């Protein structure tokens, strides 16, 4: 009986993970194709020119506009490659690199992650306002603090340079296939981990430990696991599991909306933060300041306007 029950649970986990995987693929593949099309049409250069005037307001050289543009439309790694192409022998301070890193960490991969968030219930306009506006606001705050206090003005020491990205449609396609093929085992592993934690009774302890923070953010306990996964590993993984819970009725749309908004501002804090630190950024600015900023914005969002009714959340998520 025990073996049969374990086999049944294992089969159910495989099916659930496959459902989440297919759901994500339906969003990710079209979004990736759109991104590549935008690259071919020169959208990165165009957006870089649009963003260049804002860089001076943040204490950055105008050339950093194209770096953030590449990050917004593709991902942080591509943004780093572009950074080394346009920066050349340019000398940037730790403060400047930290401000640029904050922009890249909050505002990146918008076509792909925005599409995933849309499928999970966050409208495009919310993603754009939250992540573009949030990136500029956080970058502006950091720049003001560093400039007023004369902080982190020493030259940044770069610890690593990424290799140039392979050129050609075939190389790009193979790279995307490798990335997409890794999503299923990661999702399955996360679902197995959650099942084990639930079986051992540790899931409840995690919820209790996170209860004070979730209360401040206005997010229910049902979103605790998803928030932790997205916070540490990335928005797409957290959103994929969140879609499953919302569709199954295990999470309210209000909680999913707030959790995704929080993850939009602060996710994948391990991998993405390490990449930015390799540029010589300050840990306090790109990790702790970003986390506190995300908590503050979501705490305000969850309480404004007062008395938001469930039907208003449904309209917001429509």
Secondary structure, DSSP 4 states (H G I P E B T S, - for coil): -HHHHHHHHHHHHHHHHHHHHHHHHHHHHHHHHHHHHHHHTTHHHHHHHHHHHHHHHTT--TTHHHHHHHHHHS-HHHHHHHHHHHHTT---BHHHHHHHHHHHHHS--HHHHHHHHHHHT--HHHHHIIIIIHHHHHHHHHHHHHHHHT-S-SBP-----PPPPPPSHHHHHHHHHHHHHHHHHHHHHHHHHHHHHHHHTHHHHHHHHHHHHHHHHT--GGGHHHHHHHHHT-HHHHHHHHHHHHHTTSS-HHHHHHHHHHHHHS--TTHHHHHHHTTT--HIIIIIHHHHHHHHHHHHHHHSSTT--HHHHHHHH-
